[in-house]
Amino acid sequence: MNPPQLPRWLGLAGLLPQLAAAAVVLSGDPALRFAALSLGYAYAALILSFLGGLWWGIAASKERPPEWLWVAAIVPSLIALASAVPWAVGEPWPGPSLVLLGGALIAALGVDWLLAKRGLVPIWWMRLRIPLSLGLGLLTLLIGAL
């Protein structure tokens, strides 16, 4: 079963900020490079934290959610926060942090898969989540590698 049209289109539109950041970085314009990297970083951290909030909401909506889901729900925000530490202490940034966030966005599919396998989300969930997590995760990895 396919996801409803509105969440699909809104989700795909959510890839546009990272596509724009990647395009600016690939353009080679040194005046815009750091801004594009920074915005790409901020967007990836924001969406990763959003996923944690989404999982928290799923747990809260169930009468007896699995305990692991509560824990999984806080991990994305902690990863996003940890990814800011290099910047805060003056270490190389944002390349390594973008790689961490890109990997975490892709790894988040593991939680989504468990949610789907246990019937905690709609049957179409993975058809929505796979292209979005892979799309944003791979774009974030690309930006981090450039």
Beta strands, then each sheet from edge to edge (+ up, - down):
end
